[in-house]
Amino acid sequence: MVDKVRFAFTVINPELGALSTLPYLPLILTYQNRCVSVSGLLDTGSSVNVLRYEIGLRLEAGLKCMVSLKRDL
């Protein structure tokens, strides 16, 4: 049997109220000796996961070549 877990919904836009609520998960991402606390959107129908560029930079997760490419643009 699968255990069920419930997550609170967060209001994204107070002007829209309940229409703008989305389930976010509190996460701690670690890479080598670095940790970053973030919130991740729970999307059970998603087939793609996205890590924001800024989060990768904060983790220093092997993005050295991406940093140089971004500077060249």
C-alpha positions, 0 to 999 in steps of 0.5 A: 500500500502506498502512503499518502502525503499531503502538501499545503498550497501556497498563494502565489498572487494575493489578488487572485486568492485561491485561484493562484494557489499551487503546491510547493515542497520545501527542499534542501538541495545538496552538492558536495559540501554546499546546501541550498534551501528552496521550494519546488513546485509539485507537479504530478503530471510533469515529465520535465524537471527544471533547476533554475540557473541561479540555484545551480550557481549557488550550488556551484554544480559544474556550471563553469562552462555555462557561466562563460557561455552566458557572459559571451551572449 
